[in-house]
Amino acid sequence: MKSDSEHFPLRPAWTEIDLGKLRRNLQLIRGDLPPAVRLMAIVKDEAYGHGALDVARVAQEEGAWGFGLSTLEEAVHLREGGITAPLLLLGERQASELDWCVAHDLTVCVNEPHAVRQLAKLAADFGKRVPVHVKINTGMSRYGVRWDEALPLLEQIAAEKALRLEGVMSHFSQSDETDKTFANLQFARFSEVLGALEQRGIPVNLRHACNSGGYLDLPHAHLDMVRVGILLYGVFPSTVCRQLPGLEPVMSVKAKIAAIQKLKPGEVVGYGMRYTARTERRIAILPIGYGDGFPRVRNEGCALIHGQRAPLIGGIAMDALMVDITDIPEARMWDEAVLMGRQGRDEITVRDLANLKKSVTYDVLTNWRLRLRRKSVNGHQPPAPKLETAAR
Ligand SMILES: *Cc1c(COP(=O)(O)O)cnc(C)c1O
């Protein structure tokens, strides 16, 4: 009995990833985008918790040009899994990572002169002409070279024979809110840089600025490529951005009823005795807790059981939570409960949980812990990994 075999029994609590819905979302987005605009699928942080390799395989088949990631390890993992498409590492690389990037054909952002020289030398050593992207800081003030100081760096890269300036990019601090003033200012700054490059005859294939919010709401900023993350997973970046009909959430979180208790009036539930039954109650225990990423709530939120809302009672524990099933008499041991997602006609959305957690949907998606095993459904047999890429 090998613990990594596919027959290993799943815990009665898991995340379910519907790859069929992911595929459909990709098709809807691809169909909505002008054909000339490329799609970069952002699969950082294990594809927002959905499993980067599974997501990348589907997205590659559905016409994604390449993938955006944030750590070297994630990118090498995709290469070793047989993903041959371009992999762009967002953010900044340490010197010690660069030879790995060149060896595995990972595309990096270089944002300062020293890194340019270092990468050029490595590329020459490997006998490769290495594509690079430059991130222009247009006001987000995170990574990248300032828009009003970018030109010398771009010229330096263009002059390096072992490097190819493939992309110039920027990133919006606020693209999904109604007020687009700052996004438009950022885009104007980015356009200045692009104009200057054109004037100097420095060619760039891929100019890109939009995340999901920008893709939906700033069509004038699509340029050559958009970098779409959360929208792929069927979650809108905000409630006020353009809605793309038909998109559906890809991830659900489920658990099975692992105990049923009866409470008499006056009896209490859970740590801290935060709930007292006023009348006779029937409650179900679900083997999932804040240690799995569920918000640490008390007497708030609910689970869906037999398509009905069972309110959470008492304080949630690390490994368990309790729900009131008095009004769901048909509920039995090991029946399935939905903590996030749809059951019957009702749905607990990622946003509902974000509100419970007083946070954002991105945080909810990426914070389900890995001890909740991922179960992928509606995928198909992935094409056999291409061994020649795994070897490079
Ligand atoms: C995460 C990220 C994205 C994707 O953002 P979404 O809002 O999830 O679409 C795009 N670009 C960069 C640089 C990112 O870090």
The ligand as a MOL file (V3000), in Angstrom:
LIG
                    3D

  0  0  0     0  0            999 V3000
M  V30 BEGIN CTAB
M  V30 COUNTS 15 15 0 0 0
M  V30 BEGIN ATOM
M  V30 1 C -0.8910 37.8700 -10.2570 0
M  V30 2 C -0.5540 38.6970 -11.4200 0
M  V30 3 C -1.4340 38.7790 -12.5150 0
M  V30 4 C -2.8120 38.1420 -12.5410 0
M  V30 5 O -3.7220 38.8830 -11.7500 0
M  V30 6 P -5.2780 38.5140 -11.7240 0
M  V30 7 O -5.9030 39.6790 -11.0530 0
M  V30 8 O -5.3870 37.2680 -10.9370 0
M  V30 9 O -5.7010 38.3310 -13.1360 0
M  V30 10 C -1.0090 39.4820 -13.6270 0
M  V30 11 N 0.2040 40.0880 -13.6390 0
M  V30 12 C 1.0610 40.0280 -12.6010 0
M  V30 13 C 2.3660 40.7330 -12.6890 0
M  V30 14 C 0.7090 39.3460 -11.4570 0
M  V30 15 O 1.5490 39.3260 -10.4110 0
M  V30 END ATOM
M  V30 BEGIN BOND
M  V30 1 1 1 2
M  V30 2 1 2 3
M  V30 3 2 2 14
M  V30 4 1 3 4
M  V30 5 2 3 10
M  V30 6 1 4 5
M  V30 7 1 5 6
M  V30 8 2 6 7
M  V30 9 1 6 8
M  V30 10 1 6 9
M  V30 11 1 10 11
M  V30 12 2 11 12
M  V30 13 1 12 13
M  V30 14 1 12 14
M  V30 15 1 14 15
M  V30 END BOND
M  V30 END CTAB
M  END
